[in-house]
Amino acid sequence: MGSLVYMQDPCRETTRKVMPVVNLNKCEGKGPCIDVCPYDIFEMNEISDEAYSRLSFVGKIKTMAHGREKASVINPGECHSCGLCVTACPEKAITLAKFAAI
């Protein structure tokens, strides 16, 4: 029999200390942040026309190439500061910032 390896839970911090912030110019809507987050902080949504108009030229091209889908932070107050989303994002589009009520 193989031995079980127990990983320490990386999400032990209390909520409302930090929250994820998605850089929409970098996000390509691939979704690994959704898959790794144990607290359902993210969902994939179509970017609004207003948000699209604020993107850089390169950001607009990436957005159109990926069907205007971007990761959205829907439950920032549930973030436990584990950073799994940060490390999972292939575009490095997510950072953790000091929590601010929306």
PyMOL commands that set and color helices and strands:
alter all, ss='L'
color gray80, all
select helices_A, chain A and resi 32-36+49-53+57-65+76-78+84-88
alter helices_A, ss='H'
color red, helices_A
select strands_A, chain A and resi 18-22+42-46+69-73+94-98
alter strands_A, ss='S'
color yellow, strands_A
deselect
rebuild
show_as cartoon
